[in-house]
Amino acid sequence: MNIVYKEIDTDIERMIAEQYGSWVNDYDCLVRGEGCFLIAAMDGECVAGFAALRPAQWIKPLEMYRDAFIEVIEVKKAYRRQGIGSQLVKWLEGFAKEYGYYQIRAWSSDDKVEALHMWYKLNYCMCPAAMLGVSSVPGFENKQIKGYYYAKLLNCNG
C-alpha cells in the first residue's frame, strides 16, 4: 500500500463516483468554490478515501461568521484503521487554518463507530444530537438520525 494524497480533480471525482456509488453525485458532497477543499487518498487507481470541506455560515445573530464544515469523509473498509481518515482530516484542517477559518465542524451518525473514536482522538469537541426532522436517504426514510456534532478551534489568536 502506497497512499498518496491528492486534491480532487474531475478525473478523481469520476473515480470516486465509480468506486463509491451514485450517492456521491446524488448527495452533491463534493462542493467546489471559494473556501472549499477536496482531498483524496489514492492507492494507485483506487480511491482509498476522500473528504470535502466547505464554508458554513452561522445563523443570526452571528451570520457574519463562517466556519469550515466537513461535508463528507469516507474511507473504504479495506483501508480503515490505518490512519487514512485521520490524515484526510489533517489535510482539511491545514487548508482551513491557512484559509483563515476560526473553527472546523462536522457531523457523524452514531452508527459510524470507528469514526466516532477518530474524532475523539483528533481532539474534537463532541456533542451528541439528533437531527431535526427525518431522513430521506434510501433505507433510512422517516427515521430520525442520531449522531454527534464535532468542532475544533483552529485559529485562536484572532
N, C-alpha and C positions, 0 to 999 in steps of 0.2 A: 504494500500500500504506500503510495506516494501522493499525499494530499497537497494540492496547490490551490491557494485561494485567489479567485479572480472576480473582478467586477462583472456583473451580469450584463452581457450584450444580447442582441437579438438571437444569435446562434445558441447561446447558453439558455436563454429564455425558452426557445423552441425545445431544447433537450429536456429542460425541466418539465414542460407540459407533456412530452412524450414519456418520460420516466416516472412522473408522479401522478399523472392523470389530468383529466379535463377540469377538475376542481380548481386548479391553479388559475386557469383563464376565467372560469365561471366566477370565482371569488374576486378576481382582479386584484390579487395581493401584491403583484409586482409593480407598484406605483412608481412612476418616473416623474421628475420635475425638480424644481427648486427645493433644496433641503432634503431630498430623498437619496438613499444609498442602497444598492443591491449587491450582494456578495454571494458567491457560490464556492463550495468546497469540491474541487474536482479531483477524481482519481482516474486519470486518463480521460476517456469519453463518458465516464459515469459521474453523474452529479450526486456525490455522497451526501450533500446537504446544501441548503440555501437559506438566506434570510433577507428581509427587506425592512427598511426603516423609512418613515415618512414624517413630516411635521404634523403635529396635532395642536390645534388652537384650543385654548381654555375657554370656558363659558363665562358669562357675566358673573361677577363684575371684573374678572381677570382676562377678558377677551383680548387684551393687548399682548398677552404672552403666548409663546409657542414652545412646545417641548418636542423631543423626538419620541416617536411611538414605533415599537417593533411590530410591524403589521403581520409578519409571518416568520417562523423559523421551523425548518423541517430537516430531519436527518434520517436517512434510510436505516431500517432496522439493523442491517448487517454492519453499519458503521457507528452505531450508538455505543456509548460508554467508552469512547476513545478520545474524548476531548474536542470533538469537532463542533458540537453545539456551543461549547464554551468559547472556542476560537471565533466562531461566527459572531457571537455576542460581543466579544472584544473588538472585532473589526467594526461593528456598528457603533460601539462606544467611542472608539477612536475617531470615527468620522463625526459623530455627534459633538464630541468635545471640540474638535477642530472647527466645526461649523458654528460653534458658539451656543449650542443648546444648553440650558441650565440643568435639565434632568432628562432622563430617558425612562419611558414607561412601556409596559407590556401587559398582556393578559394571557392566561392559560387555563384551560378547563381542568377540572380536578382528576380527569381520567389519564392525564399525561404525567404519571408519577415520576418517571425519570427526569422530565423537565422541571418538575417542582423542586427536586433536590438540586438540580443545576443552578436554578435561580438563587436558592438559598446559599449555595457555596460561592456564588459570584457577588455576594453581599447586597442583594436587592432586598428592599423592604417588601414584605408580603402582606397582603390583606385579603382574607377570604371574602368572597362575594358571590352573589347570584345575579346573572344578567337579568335586567328587566325584560319583560315580555317572554316570548317563546322563540325557539329556533325554527328556521325554515330549511336548515341543512338536511338533505335526504338521510333518513334513518333517525333523525332527532326531531322531526316535526312535532310541534306542540309540546315540547319538553323544555322546561327551564334548565339552563346551563349553569352549573355551579363551577366555581374555579377560584382563581386568585388574580388580583391585580398586583403588579410589580412596579417599583420605582426605585431609581438610584440617582442621587445627585452627582452631577458631572463637573460643573463649573461653580465652585463655591466661593470664589474670590471676587465675584461680581460686585 
